[in-house]
Amino acid sequence: MKTYQITLPDELAAFVDRVLAEKKWDTVDHLIMYALGNVEAELEADAHQDIDALKKAIQVGIDQADRGELVDGETVTKRLREKLEAARKQPT
């Protein structure tokens, strides 16, 4: 197991102290591991969401091309970025 030394802003340090005092977590280590686990899960979910969104957008493009409804790459890229940004802003 690796050891890290971290410095927290006063607001976060006060939060950690409060959580420990209220017995919501038994140790700082467990609290930090839980928080990092949530960040890891969120990043993993975002990565899958981006891939799924890209696959769907690609299929839309293929379907449009099959129907002869071609759109320039700049427009497609703009629309895809807007959809991905909107998806990221949605609560999970």
PyMOL Python script that loads the backbone (N, CA, C, O; Angstrom):
from pymol import cmd

cmd.read_pdbstr("""\
ATOM      1  N   MET A   1       0.843  -1.163   0.000  1.00  0.00           N
ATOM      2  CA  MET A   1       0.000   0.000   0.000  1.00  0.00           C
ATOM      3  C   MET A   1       0.891   1.230   0.000  1.00  0.00           C
ATOM      4  O   MET A   1       1.892   1.285   0.715  1.00  0.00           O
ATOM      5  N   LYS A   2       0.522   2.207  -0.802  1.00  0.00           N
ATOM      6  CA  LYS A   2       1.304   3.430  -0.920  1.00  0.00           C
ATOM      7  C   LYS A   2       0.728   4.506   0.006  1.00  0.00           C
ATOM      8  O   LYS A   2      -0.482   4.563   0.225  1.00  0.00           O
ATOM      9  N   THR A   3       1.594   5.345   0.539  1.00  0.00           N
ATOM     10  CA  THR A   3       1.188   6.440   1.425  1.00  0.00           C
ATOM     11  C   THR A   3       1.349   7.765   0.694  1.00  0.00           C
ATOM     12  O   THR A   3       2.359   8.006   0.033  1.00  0.00           O
ATOM     13  N   TYR A   4       0.337   8.620   0.822  1.00  0.00           N
ATOM     14  CA  TYR A   4       0.378   9.958   0.251  1.00  0.00           C
ATOM     15  C   TYR A   4       0.228  10.977   1.374  1.00  0.00           C
ATOM     16  O   TYR A   4      -0.462  10.732   2.363  1.00  0.00           O
ATOM     17  N   GLN A   5       0.871  12.102   1.212  1.00  0.00           N
ATOM     18  CA  GLN A   5       0.659  13.209   2.127  1.00  0.00           C
ATOM     19  C   GLN A   5      -0.083  14.273   1.339  1.00  0.00           C
ATOM     20  O   GLN A   5       0.382  14.694   0.279  1.00  0.00           O
ATOM     21  N   ILE A   6      -1.245  14.720   1.848  1.00  0.00           N
ATOM     22  CA  ILE A   6      -2.022  15.724   1.126  1.00  0.00           C
ATOM     23  C   ILE A   6      -2.234  16.948   2.008  1.00  0.00           C
ATOM     24  O   ILE A   6      -2.205  16.868   3.236  1.00  0.00           O
ATOM     25  N   THR A   7      -2.446  18.065   1.356  1.00  0.00           N
ATOM     26  CA  THR A   7      -2.768  19.311   2.038  1.00  0.00           C
ATOM     27  C   THR A   7      -4.158  19.722   1.575  1.00  0.00           C
ATOM     28  O   THR A   7      -4.422  19.817   0.376  1.00  0.00           O
ATOM     29  N   LEU A   8      -5.044  19.966   2.536  1.00  0.00           N
ATOM     30  CA  LEU A   8      -6.413  20.346   2.215  1.00  0.00           C
ATOM     31  C   LEU A   8      -6.642  21.821   2.490  1.00  0.00           C
ATOM     32  O   LEU A   8      -6.085  22.368   3.441  1.00  0.00           O
ATOM     33  N   PRO A   9      -7.463  22.474   1.661  1.00  0.00           N
ATOM     34  CA  PRO A   9      -7.871  23.838   1.999  1.00  0.00           C
ATOM     35  C   PRO A   9      -8.630  23.814   3.333  1.00  0.00           C
ATOM     36  O   PRO A   9      -9.184  22.786   3.722  1.00  0.00           O
ATOM     37  N   ASP A  10      -8.646  24.941   4.015  1.00  0.00           N
ATOM     38  CA  ASP A  10      -9.277  25.009   5.332  1.00  0.00           C
ATOM     39  C   ASP A  10     -10.722  24.507   5.324  1.00  0.00           C
ATOM     40  O   ASP A  10     -11.148  23.832   6.260  1.00  0.00           O
ATOM     41  N   GLU A  11     -11.477  24.833   4.270  1.00  0.00           N
ATOM     42  CA  GLU A  11     -12.882  24.423   4.204  1.00  0.00           C
ATOM     43  C   GLU A  11     -13.022  22.896   4.177  1.00  0.00           C
ATOM     44  O   GLU A  11     -13.876  22.328   4.857  1.00  0.00           O
ATOM     45  N   LEU A  12     -12.176  22.249   3.388  1.00  0.00           N
ATOM     46  CA  LEU A  12     -12.236  20.784   3.315  1.00  0.00           C
ATOM     47  C   LEU A  12     -11.712  20.141   4.591  1.00  0.00           C
ATOM     48  O   LEU A  12     -12.230  19.117   5.037  1.00  0.00           O
ATOM     49  N   ALA A  13     -10.692  20.739   5.172  1.00  0.00           N
ATOM     50  CA  ALA A  13     -10.168  20.205   6.437  1.00  0.00           C
ATOM     51  C   ALA A  13     -11.245  20.291   7.519  1.00  0.00           C
ATOM     52  O   ALA A  13     -11.402  19.369   8.319  1.00  0.00           O
ATOM     53  N   ALA A  14     -11.983  21.399   7.541  1.00  0.00           N
ATOM     54  CA  ALA A  14     -13.071  21.547   8.518  1.00  0.00           C
ATOM     55  C   ALA A  14     -14.163  20.519   8.261  1.00  0.00           C
ATOM     56  O   ALA A  14     -14.734  19.968   9.202  1.00  0.00           O
ATOM     57  N   PHE A  15     -14.452  20.259   6.999  1.00  0.00           N
ATOM     58  CA  PHE A  15     -15.451  19.251   6.647  1.00  0.00           C
ATOM     59  C   PHE A  15     -15.011  17.870   7.148  1.00  0.00           C
ATOM     60  O   PHE A  15     -15.796  17.147   7.761  1.00  0.00           O
ATOM     61  N   VAL A  16     -13.769  17.517   6.885  1.00  0.00           N
ATOM     62  CA  VAL A  16     -13.238  16.221   7.333  1.00  0.00           C
ATOM     63  C   VAL A  16     -13.322  16.119   8.850  1.00  0.00           C
ATOM     64  O   VAL A  16     -13.761  15.102   9.387  1.00  0.00           O
ATOM     65  N   ASP A  17     -12.901  17.168   9.534  1.00  0.00           N
ATOM     66  CA  ASP A  17     -12.957  17.166  10.999  1.00  0.00           C
ATOM     67  C   ASP A  17     -14.388  16.989  11.497  1.00  0.00           C
ATOM     68  O   ASP A  17     -14.633  16.245  12.447  1.00  0.00           O
ATOM     69  N   ARG A  18     -15.325  17.668  10.857  1.00  0.00           N
ATOM     70  CA  ARG A  18     -16.729  17.570  11.257  1.00  0.00           C
ATOM     71  C   ARG A  18     -17.292  16.166  11.021  1.00  0.00           C
ATOM     72  O   ARG A  18     -17.989  15.617  11.875  1.00  0.00           O
ATOM     73  N   VAL A  19     -16.988  15.601   9.872  1.00  0.00           N
ATOM     74  CA  VAL A  19     -17.472  14.254   9.543  1.00  0.00           C
ATOM     75  C   VAL A  19     -16.924  13.228  10.543  1.00  0.00           C
ATOM     76  O   VAL A  19     -17.646  12.332  10.981  1.00  0.00           O
ATOM     77  N   LEU A  20     -15.667  13.366  10.891  1.00  0.00           N
ATOM     78  CA  LEU A  20     -15.075  12.448  11.871  1.00  0.00           C
ATOM     79  C   LEU A  20     -15.669  12.669  13.267  1.00  0.00           C
ATOM     80  O   LEU A  20     -15.937  11.708  13.988  1.00  0.00           O
ATOM     81  N   ALA A  21     -15.874  13.929  13.643  1.00  0.00           N
ATOM     82  CA  ALA A  21     -16.445  14.229  14.961  1.00  0.00           C
ATOM     83  C   ALA A  21     -17.872  13.706  15.072  1.00  0.00           C
ATOM     84  O   ALA A  21     -18.298  13.266  16.140  1.00  0.00           O
ATOM     85  N   GLU A  22     -18.614  13.756  13.954  1.00  0.00           N
ATOM     86  CA  GLU A  22     -20.000  13.279  13.949  1.00  0.00           C
ATOM     87  C   GLU A  22     -20.074  11.763  13.776  1.00  0.00           C
ATOM     88  O   GLU A  22     -21.164  11.197  13.693  1.00  0.00           O
ATOM     89  N   LYS A  23     -18.921  11.115  13.723  1.00  0.00           N
ATOM     90  CA  LYS A  23     -18.824   9.656  13.604  1.00  0.00           C
ATOM     91  C   LYS A  23     -19.476   9.120  12.315  1.00  0.00           C
ATOM     92  O   LYS A  23     -19.956   7.987  12.280  1.00  0.00           O
ATOM     93  N   LYS A  24     -19.486   9.955  11.251  1.00  0.00           N
ATOM     94  CA  LYS A  24     -20.019   9.493   9.965  1.00  0.00           C
ATOM     95  C   LYS A  24     -18.992   8.619   9.246  1.00  0.00           C
ATOM     96  O   LYS A  24     -19.352   7.783   8.417  1.00  0.00           O
ATOM     97  N   TRP A  25     -17.715   8.815   9.567  1.00  0.00           N
ATOM     98  CA  TRP A  25     -16.613   7.988   9.066  1.00  0.00           C
ATOM     99  C   TRP A  25     -15.694   7.727  10.230  1.00  0.00           C
ATOM    100  O   TRP A  25     -15.514   8.579  11.100  1.00  0.00           O
ATOM    101  N   ASP A  26     -15.113   6.541  10.244  1.00  0.00           N
ATOM    102  CA  ASP A  26     -14.254   6.214  11.385  1.00  0.00           C
ATOM    103  C   ASP A  26     -12.832   6.738  11.237  1.00  0.00           C
ATOM    104  O   ASP A  26     -12.184   7.036  12.240  1.00  0.00           O
ATOM    105  N   THR A  27     -12.330   6.858  10.002  1.00  0.00           N
ATOM    106  CA  THR A  27     -10.976   7.380   9.801  1.00  0.00           C
ATOM    107  C   THR A  27     -10.921   8.245   8.545  1.00  0.00           C
ATOM    108  O   THR A  27     -11.758   8.128   7.651  1.00  0.00           O
ATOM    109  N   VAL A  28      -9.932   9.100   8.503  1.00  0.00           N
ATOM    110  CA  VAL A  28      -9.692   9.925   7.313  1.00  0.00           C
ATOM    111  C   VAL A  28      -9.409   9.016   6.122  1.00  0.00           C
ATOM    112  O   VAL A  28      -9.880   9.276   5.015  1.00  0.00           O
ATOM    113  N   ASP A  29      -8.642   7.954   6.345  1.00  0.00           N
ATOM    114  CA  ASP A  29      -8.298   7.032   5.258  1.00  0.00           C
ATOM    115  C   ASP A  29      -9.548   6.473   4.592  1.00  0.00           C
ATOM    116  O   ASP A  29      -9.645   6.448   3.365  1.00  0.00           O
ATOM    117  N   HIS A  30     -10.504   6.026   5.400  1.00  0.00           N
ATOM    118  CA  HIS A  30     -11.728   5.446   4.835  1.00  0.00           C
ATOM    119  C   HIS A  30     -12.540   6.494   4.089  1.00  0.00           C
ATOM    120  O   HIS A  30     -13.109   6.205   3.037  1.00  0.00           O
ATOM    121  N   LEU A  31     -12.596   7.699   4.622  1.00  0.00           N
ATOM    122  CA  LEU A  31     -13.325   8.783   3.958  1.00  0.00           C
ATOM    123  C   LEU A  31     -12.697   9.104   2.601  1.00  0.00           C
ATOM    124  O   LEU A  31     -13.404   9.247   1.604  1.00  0.00           O
ATOM    125  N   ILE A  32     -11.392   9.215   2.569  1.00  0.00           N
ATOM    126  CA  ILE A  32     -10.697   9.535   1.317  1.00  0.00           C
ATOM    127  C   ILE A  32     -10.828   8.388   0.318  1.00  0.00           C
ATOM    128  O   ILE A  32     -11.032   8.630  -0.872  1.00  0.00           O
ATOM    129  N   MET A  33     -10.713   7.143   0.785  1.00  0.00           N
ATOM    130  CA  MET A  33     -10.866   6.000  -0.126  1.00  0.00           C
ATOM    131  C   MET A  33     -12.278   5.963  -0.717  1.00  0.00           C
ATOM    132  O   MET A  33     -12.451   5.667  -1.899  1.00  0.00           O
ATOM    133  N   TYR A  34     -13.280   6.263   0.103  1.00  0.00           N
ATOM    134  CA  TYR A  34     -14.657   6.310  -0.386  1.00  0.00           C
ATOM    135  C   TYR A  34     -14.810   7.408  -1.440  1.00  0.00           C
ATOM    136  O   TYR A  34     -15.400   7.185  -2.497  1.00  0.00           O
ATOM    137  N   ALA A  35     -14.274   8.597  -1.142  1.00  0.00           N
ATOM    138  CA  ALA A  35     -14.376   9.717  -2.085  1.00  0.00           C
ATOM    139  C   ALA A  35     -13.676   9.391  -3.402  1.00  0.00           C
ATOM    140  O   ALA A  35     -14.212   9.662  -4.477  1.00  0.00           O
ATOM    141  N   LEU A  36     -12.499   8.820  -3.318  1.00  0.00           N
ATOM    142  CA  LEU A  36     -11.767   8.463  -4.534  1.00  0.00           C
ATOM    143  C   LEU A  36     -12.479   7.364  -5.319  1.00  0.00           C
ATOM    144  O   LEU A  36     -12.463   7.362  -6.550  1.00  0.00           O
ATOM    145  N   GLY A  37     -13.095   6.442  -4.611  1.00  0.00           N
ATOM    146  CA  GLY A  37     -13.876   5.407  -5.285  1.00  0.00           C
ATOM    147  C   GLY A  37     -15.027   6.000  -6.072  1.00  0.00           C
ATOM    148  O   GLY A  37     -15.332   5.546  -7.175  1.00  0.00           O
ATOM    149  N   ASN A  38     -15.673   7.023  -5.502  1.00  0.00           N
ATOM    150  CA  ASN A  38     -16.761   7.696  -6.217  1.00  0.00           C
ATOM    151  C   ASN A  38     -16.259   8.447  -7.441  1.00  0.00           C
ATOM    152  O   ASN A  38     -16.910   8.441  -8.486  1.00  0.00           O
ATOM    153  N   VAL A  39     -15.113   9.087  -7.317  1.00  0.00           N
ATOM    154  CA  VAL A  39     -14.530   9.785  -8.458  1.00  0.00           C
ATOM    155  C   VAL A  39     -14.180   8.786  -9.554  1.00  0.00           C
ATOM    156  O   VAL A  39     -14.434   9.037 -10.732  1.00  0.00           O
ATOM    157  N   GLU A  40     -13.606   7.667  -9.171  1.00  0.00           N
ATOM    158  CA  GLU A  40     -13.239   6.630 -10.147  1.00  0.00           C
ATOM    159  C   GLU A  40     -14.484   6.121 -10.874  1.00  0.00           C
ATOM    160  O   GLU A  40     -14.473   5.973 -12.096  1.00  0.00           O
ATOM    161  N   ALA A  41     -15.547   5.856 -10.132  1.00  0.00           N
ATOM    162  CA  ALA A  41     -16.790   5.363 -10.736  1.00  0.00           C
ATOM    163  C   ALA A  41     -17.388   6.407 -11.676  1.00  0.00           C
ATOM    164  O   ALA A  41     -17.897   6.069 -12.745  1.00  0.00           O
ATOM    165  N   GLU A  42     -17.324   7.664 -11.277  1.00  0.00           N
ATOM    166  CA  GLU A  42     -17.855   8.738 -12.117  1.00  0.00           C
ATOM    167  C   GLU A  42     -17.070   8.863 -13.418  1.00  0.00           C
ATOM    168  O   GLU A  42     -17.652   9.018 -14.492  1.00  0.00           O
ATOM    169  N   LEU A  43     -15.760   8.794 -13.315  1.00  0.00           N
ATOM    170  CA  LEU A  43     -14.930   8.879 -14.518  1.00  0.00           C
ATOM    171  C   LEU A  43     -15.174   7.693 -15.442  1.00  0.00           C
ATOM    172  O   LEU A  43     -15.212   7.844 -16.663  1.00  0.00           O
ATOM    173  N   GLU A  44     -15.337   6.517 -14.855  1.00  0.00           N
ATOM    174  CA  GLU A  44     -15.611   5.327 -15.659  1.00  0.00           C
ATOM    175  C   GLU A  44     -16.963   5.454 -16.355  1.00  0.00           C
ATOM    176  O   GLU A  44     -17.096   5.116 -17.531  1.00  0.00           O
ATOM    177  N   ALA A  45     -17.956   5.940 -15.629  1.00  0.00           N
ATOM    178  CA  ALA A  45     -19.283   6.125 -16.217  1.00  0.00           C
ATOM    179  C   ALA A  45     -19.231   7.148 -17.344  1.00  0.00           C
ATOM    180  O   ALA A  45     -19.866   6.967 -18.383  1.00  0.00           O
ATOM    181  N   ASP A  46     -18.470   8.231 -17.137  1.00  0.00           N
ATOM    182  CA  ASP A  46     -18.334   9.247 -18.178  1.00  0.00           C
ATOM    183  C   ASP A  46     -17.666   8.670 -19.418  1.00  0.00           C
ATOM    184  O   ASP A  46     -18.064   8.976 -20.542  1.00  0.00           O
ATOM    185  N   ALA A  47     -16.655   7.838 -19.215  1.00  0.00           N
ATOM    186  CA  ALA A  47     -15.944   7.248 -20.353  1.00  0.00           C
ATOM    187  C   ALA A  47     -16.885   6.370 -21.165  1.00  0.00           C
ATOM    188  O   ALA A  47     -16.882   6.417 -22.395  1.00  0.00           O
ATOM    189  N   HIS A  48     -17.697   5.565 -20.469  1.00  0.00           N
ATOM    190  CA  HIS A  48     -18.645   4.712 -21.180  1.00  0.00           C
ATOM    191  C   HIS A  48     -19.726   5.538 -21.848  1.00  0.00           C
ATOM    192  O   HIS A  48     -20.160   5.222 -22.956  1.00  0.00           O
ATOM    193  N   GLN A  49     -20.161   6.593 -21.184  1.00  0.00           N
ATOM    194  CA  GLN A  49     -21.203   7.442 -21.749  1.00  0.00           C
ATOM    195  C   GLN A  49     -20.711   8.089 -23.037  1.00  0.00           C
ATOM    196  O   GLN A  49     -21.444   8.145 -24.024  1.00  0.00           O
ATOM    197  N   ASP A  50     -19.482   8.576 -23.032  1.00  0.00           N
ATOM    198  CA  ASP A  50     -18.926   9.192 -24.225  1.00  0.00           C
ATOM    199  C   ASP A  50     -18.866   8.191 -25.371  1.00  0.00           C
ATOM    200  O   ASP A  50     -19.204   8.528 -26.506  1.00  0.00           O
ATOM    201  N   ILE A  51     -18.442   6.973 -25.087  1.00  0.00           N
ATOM    202  CA  ILE A  51     -18.356   5.949 -26.123  1.00  0.00           C
ATOM    203  C   ILE A  51     -19.744   5.615 -26.652  1.00  0.00           C
ATOM    204  O   ILE A  51     -19.941   5.509 -27.863  1.00  0.00           O
ATOM    205  N   ASP A  52     -20.705   5.450 -25.750  1.00  0.00           N
ATOM    206  CA  ASP A  52     -22.073   5.154 -26.179  1.00  0.00           C
ATOM    207  C   ASP A  52     -22.638   6.292 -27.019  1.00  0.00           C
ATOM    208  O   ASP A  52     -23.276   6.052 -28.043  1.00  0.00           O
ATOM    209  N   ALA A  53     -22.407   7.529 -26.590  1.00  0.00           N
ATOM    210  CA  ALA A  53     -22.904   8.680 -27.338  1.00  0.00           C
ATOM    211  C   ALA A  53     -22.264   8.745 -28.718  1.00  0.00           C
ATOM    212  O   ALA A  53     -22.935   9.039 -29.707  1.00  0.00           O
ATOM    213  N   LEU A  54     -20.969   8.470 -28.780  1.00  0.00           N
ATOM    214  CA  LEU A  54     -20.288   8.479 -30.075  1.00  0.00           C
ATOM    215  C   LEU A  54     -20.823   7.392 -31.005  1.00  0.00           C
ATOM    216  O   LEU A  54     -21.038   7.628 -32.193  1.00  0.00           O
ATOM    217  N   LYS A  55     -21.033   6.201 -30.450  1.00  0.00           N
ATOM    218  CA  LYS A  55     -21.571   5.109 -31.268  1.00  0.00           C
ATOM    219  C   LYS A  55     -22.945   5.469 -31.812  1.00  0.00           C
ATOM    220  O   LYS A  55     -23.240   5.210 -32.978  1.00  0.00           O
ATOM    221  N   LYS A  56     -23.784   6.062 -30.976  1.00  0.00           N
ATOM    222  CA  LYS A  56     -25.123   6.458 -31.421  1.00  0.00           C
ATOM    223  C   LYS A  56     -25.041   7.532 -32.497  1.00  0.00           C
ATOM    224  O   LYS A  56     -25.765   7.481 -33.492  1.00  0.00           O
ATOM    225  N   ALA A  57     -24.148   8.513 -32.290  1.00  0.00           N
ATOM    226  CA  ALA A  57     -23.997   9.584 -33.270  1.00  0.00           C
ATOM    227  C   ALA A  57     -23.476   9.041 -34.597  1.00  0.00           C
ATOM    228  O   ALA A  57     -23.908   9.475 -35.665  1.00  0.00           O
ATOM    229  N   ILE A  58     -22.567   8.114 -34.526  1.00  0.00           N
ATOM    230  CA  ILE A  58     -22.044   7.503 -35.753  1.00  0.00           C
ATOM    231  C   ILE A  58     -23.152   6.761 -36.486  1.00  0.00           C
ATOM    232  O   ILE A  58     -23.263   6.852 -37.709  1.00  0.00           O
ATOM    233  N   GLN A  59     -23.969   6.028 -35.740  1.00  0.00           N
ATOM    234  CA  GLN A  59     -25.062   5.297 -36.375  1.00  0.00           C
ATOM    235  C   GLN A  59     -26.065   6.256 -37.019  1.00  0.00           C
ATOM    236  O   GLN A  59     -26.590   5.980 -38.098  1.00  0.00           O
ATOM    237  N   VAL A  60     -26.327   7.378 -36.355  1.00  0.00           N
ATOM    238  CA  VAL A  60     -27.221   8.385 -36.943  1.00  0.00           C
ATOM    239  C   VAL A  60     -26.636   8.860 -38.271  1.00  0.00           C
ATOM    240  O   VAL A  60     -27.348   8.974 -39.270  1.00  0.00           O
ATOM    241  N   GLY A  61     -25.337   9.132 -38.270  1.00  0.00           N
ATOM    242  CA  GLY A  61     -24.689   9.571 -39.507  1.00  0.00           C
ATOM    243  C   GLY A  61     -24.764   8.531 -40.608  1.00  0.00           C
ATOM    244  O   GLY A  61     -25.009   8.864 -41.767  1.00  0.00           O
ATOM    245  N   ILE A  62     -24.555   7.277 -40.250  1.00  0.00           N
ATOM    246  CA  ILE A  62     -24.647   6.194 -41.231  1.00  0.00           C
ATOM    247  C   ILE A  62     -26.067   6.109 -41.788  1.00  0.00           C
ATOM    248  O   ILE A  62     -26.265   5.979 -42.996  1.00  0.00           O
ATOM    249  N   ASP A  63     -27.048   6.185 -40.893  1.00  0.00           N
ATOM    250  CA  ASP A  63     -28.447   6.134 -41.327  1.00  0.00           C
ATOM    251  C   ASP A  63     -28.782   7.309 -42.249  1.00  0.00           C
ATOM    252  O   ASP A  63     -29.464   7.134 -43.259  1.00  0.00           O
ATOM    253  N   GLN A  64     -28.306   8.495 -41.900  1.00  0.00           N
ATOM    254  CA  GLN A  64     -28.550   9.666 -42.739  1.00  0.00           C
ATOM    255  C   GLN A  64     -27.881   9.512 -44.108  1.00  0.00           C
ATOM    256  O   GLN A  64     -28.472   9.844 -45.136  1.00  0.00           O
ATOM    257  N   ALA A  65     -26.662   9.014 -44.112  1.00  0.00           N
ATOM    258  CA  ALA A  65     -25.959   8.814 -45.379  1.00  0.00           C
ATOM    259  C   ALA A  65     -26.700   7.806 -46.241  1.00  0.00           C
ATOM    260  O   ALA A  65     -26.815   7.981 -47.454  1.00  0.00           O
ATOM    261  N   ASP A  66     -27.206   6.742 -45.606  1.00  0.00           N
ATOM    262  CA  ASP A  66     -27.969   5.737 -46.353  1.00  0.00           C
ATOM    263  C   ASP A  66     -29.210   6.352 -46.993  1.00  0.00           C
ATOM    264  O   ASP A  66     -29.639   5.918 -48.063  1.00  0.00           O
ATOM    265  N   ARG A  67     -29.792   7.369 -46.336  1.00  0.00           N
ATOM    266  CA  ARG A  67     -30.981   8.027 -46.885  1.00  0.00           C
ATOM    267  C   ARG A  67     -30.611   9.200 -47.790  1.00  0.00           C
ATOM    268  O   ARG A  67     -31.496   9.848 -48.349  1.00  0.00           O
ATOM    269  N   GLY A  68     -29.318   9.481 -47.941  1.00  0.00           N
ATOM    270  CA  GLY A  68     -28.862  10.587 -48.777  1.00  0.00           C
ATOM    271  C   GLY A  68     -28.931  11.934 -48.074  1.00  0.00           C
ATOM    272  O   GLY A  68     -28.875  12.973 -48.731  1.00  0.00           O
ATOM    273  N   GLU A  69     -29.049  11.935 -46.766  1.00  0.00           N
ATOM    274  CA  GLU A  69     -29.146  13.170 -45.985  1.00  0.00           C
ATOM    275  C   GLU A  69     -27.776  13.494 -45.372  1.00  0.00           C
ATOM    276  O   GLU A  69     -27.597  13.384 -44.159  1.00  0.00           O
ATOM    277  N   LEU A  70     -26.838  13.884 -46.188  1.00  0.00           N
ATOM    278  CA  LEU A  70     -25.485  14.132 -45.701  1.00  0.00           C
ATOM    279  C   LEU A  70     -25.367  15.534 -45.104  1.00  0.00           C
ATOM    280  O   LEU A  70     -25.955  16.489 -45.611  1.00  0.00           O
ATOM    281  N   VAL A  71     -24.602  15.639 -44.028  1.00  0.00           N
ATOM    282  CA  VAL A  71     -24.347  16.900 -43.350  1.00  0.00           C
ATOM    283  C   VAL A  71     -22.835  17.057 -43.261  1.00  0.00           C
ATOM    284  O   VAL A  71     -22.111  16.075 -43.096  1.00  0.00           O
ATOM    285  N   ASP A  72     -22.359  18.307 -43.373  1.00  0.00           N
ATOM    286  CA  ASP A  72     -20.912  18.510 -43.331  1.00  0.00           C
ATOM    287  C   ASP A  72     -20.350  18.156 -41.960  1.00  0.00           C
ATOM    288  O   ASP A  72     -21.054  18.196 -40.951  1.00  0.00           O
ATOM    289  N   GLY A  73     -19.081  17.813 -41.945  1.00  0.00           N
ATOM    290  CA  GLY A  73     -18.412  17.360 -40.727  1.00  0.00           C
ATOM    291  C   GLY A  73     -18.408  18.393 -39.613  1.00  0.00           C
ATOM    292  O   GLY A  73     -18.501  18.036 -38.439  1.00  0.00           O
ATOM    293  N   GLU A  74     -18.303  19.664 -39.961  1.00  0.00           N
ATOM    294  CA  GLU A  74     -18.290  20.715 -38.943  1.00  0.00           C
ATOM    295  C   GLU A  74     -19.625  20.766 -38.191  1.00  0.00           C
ATOM    296  O   GLU A  74     -19.647  20.924 -36.971  1.00  0.00           O
ATOM    297  N   THR A  75     -20.712  20.634 -38.906  1.00  0.00           N
ATOM    298  CA  THR A  75     -22.041  20.642 -38.280  1.00  0.00           C
ATOM    299  C   THR A  75     -22.224  19.419 -37.401  1.00  0.00           C
ATOM    300  O   THR A  75     -22.751  19.526 -36.294  1.00  0.00           O
ATOM    301  N   VAL A  76     -21.802  18.270 -37.874  1.00  0.00           N
ATOM    302  CA  VAL A  76     -21.927  17.037 -37.096  1.00  0.00           C
ATOM    303  C   VAL A  76     -21.109  17.141 -35.817  1.00  0.00           C
ATOM    304  O   VAL A  76     -21.586  16.784 -34.740  1.00  0.00           O
ATOM    305  N   THR A  77     -19.884  17.627 -35.933  1.00  0.00           N
ATOM    306  CA  THR A  77     -19.019  17.763 -34.766  1.00  0.00           C
ATOM    307  C   THR A  77     -19.633  18.714 -33.747  1.00  0.00           C
ATOM    308  O   THR A  77     -19.612  18.432 -32.549  1.00  0.00           O
ATOM    309  N   LYS A  78     -20.172  19.823 -34.202  1.00  0.00           N
ATOM    310  CA  LYS A  78     -20.795  20.796 -33.310  1.00  0.00           C
ATOM    311  C   LYS A  78     -21.988  20.166 -32.585  1.00  0.00           C
ATOM    312  O   LYS A  78     -22.131  20.320 -31.372  1.00  0.00           O
ATOM    313  N   ARG A  79     -22.828  19.469 -33.316  1.00  0.00           N
ATOM    314  CA  ARG A  79     -23.999  18.823 -32.708  1.00  0.00           C
ATOM    315  C   ARG A  79     -23.573  17.761 -31.692  1.00  0.00           C
ATOM    316  O   ARG A  79     -24.159  17.662 -30.613  1.00  0.00           O
ATOM    317  N   LEU A  80     -22.578  16.985 -32.029  1.00  0.00           N
ATOM    318  CA  LEU A  80     -22.101  15.933 -31.129  1.00  0.00           C
ATOM    319  C   LEU A  80     -21.528  16.539 -29.848  1.00  0.00           C
ATOM    320  O   LEU A  80     -21.794  16.047 -28.752  1.00  0.00           O
ATOM    321  N   ARG A  81     -20.755  17.587 -29.988  1.00  0.00           N
ATOM    322  CA  ARG A  81     -20.196  18.237 -28.794  1.00  0.00           C
ATOM    323  C   ARG A  81     -21.306  18.796 -27.907  1.00  0.00           C
ATOM    324  O   ARG A  81     -21.231  18.699 -26.682  1.00  0.00           O
ATOM    325  N   GLU A  82     -22.337  19.381 -28.523  1.00  0.00           N
ATOM    326  CA  GLU A  82     -23.452  19.912 -27.750  1.00  0.00           C
ATOM    327  C   GLU A  82     -24.178  18.793 -27.007  1.00  0.00           C
ATOM    328  O   GLU A  82     -24.548  18.957 -25.845  1.00  0.00           O
ATOM    329  N   LYS A  83     -24.380  17.665 -27.668  1.00  0.00           N
ATOM    330  CA  LYS A  83     -25.056  16.535 -27.028  1.00  0.00           C
ATOM    331  C   LYS A  83     -24.218  15.960 -25.886  1.00  0.00           C
ATOM    332  O   LYS A  83     -24.752  15.645 -24.822  1.00  0.00           O
ATOM    333  N   LEU A  84     -22.923  15.823 -26.100  1.00  0.00           N
ATOM    334  CA  LEU A  84     -22.050  15.301 -25.047  1.00  0.00           C
ATOM    335  C   LEU A  84     -22.014  16.240 -23.852  1.00  0.00           C
ATOM    336  O   LEU A  84     -22.042  15.792 -22.705  1.00  0.00           O
ATOM    337  N   GLU A  85     -21.953  17.533 -24.113  1.00  0.00           N
ATOM    338  CA  GLU A  85     -21.932  18.506 -23.016  1.00  0.00           C
ATOM    339  C   GLU A  85     -23.247  18.459 -22.239  1.00  0.00           C
ATOM    340  O   GLU A  85     -23.250  18.517 -21.009  1.00  0.00           O
ATOM    341  N   ALA A  86     -24.355  18.355 -22.957  1.00  0.00           N
ATOM    342  CA  ALA A  86     -25.653  18.256 -22.281  1.00  0.00           C
ATOM    343  C   ALA A  86     -25.741  16.983 -21.443  1.00  0.00           C
ATOM    344  O   ALA A  86     -26.271  17.003 -20.332  1.00  0.00           O
ATOM    345  N   ALA A  87     -25.225  15.881 -21.972  1.00  0.00           N
ATOM    346  CA  ALA A  87     -25.251  14.617 -21.243  1.00  0.00           C
ATOM    347  C   ALA A  87     -24.398  14.692 -19.972  1.00  0.00           C
ATOM    348  O   ALA A  87     -24.764  14.122 -18.944  1.00  0.00           O
ATOM    349  N   ARG A  88     -23.288  15.379 -20.041  1.00  0.00           N
ATOM    350  CA  ARG A  88     -22.412  15.515 -18.868  1.00  0.00           C
ATOM    351  C   ARG A  88     -23.059  16.355 -17.777  1.00  0.00           C
ATOM    352  O   ARG A  88     -22.785  16.157 -16.593  1.00  0.00           O
ATOM    353  N   LYS A  89     -23.915  17.292 -18.170  1.00  0.00           N
ATOM    354  CA  LYS A  89     -24.558  18.172 -17.192  1.00  0.00           C
ATOM    355  C   LYS A  89     -25.751  17.533 -16.516  1.00  0.00           C
ATOM    356  O   LYS A  89     -26.229  18.027 -15.495  1.00  0.00           O
ATOM    357  N   GLN A  90     -26.240  16.425 -17.083  1.00  0.00           N
ATOM    358  CA  GLN A  90     -27.392  15.748 -16.480  1.00  0.00           C
ATOM    359  C   GLN A  90     -26.965  15.043 -15.219  1.00  0.00           C
ATOM    360  O   GLN A  90     -25.907  14.414 -15.177  1.00  0.00           O
ATOM    361  N   PRO A  91     -27.802  15.147 -14.168  1.00  0.00           N
ATOM    362  CA  PRO A  91     -27.465  14.427 -12.929  1.00  0.00           C
ATOM    363  C   PRO A  91     -27.514  12.927 -13.155  1.00  0.00           C
ATOM    364  O   PRO A  91     -28.312  12.424 -13.946  1.00  0.00           O
ATOM    365  N   THR A  92     -26.638  12.219 -12.437  1.00  0.00           N
ATOM    366  CA  THR A  92     -26.580  10.765 -12.599  1.00  0.00           C
ATOM    367  C   THR A  92     -27.463  10.071 -11.631  1.00  0.00           C
ATOM    368  O   THR A  92     -27.533   8.842 -11.631  1.00  0.00           O
TER     369      THR A  92
END
""", "prot")
cmd.dss("prot")
cmd.show_as("cartoon", "prot")
cmd.util.cbc("prot")
cmd.orient("prot")
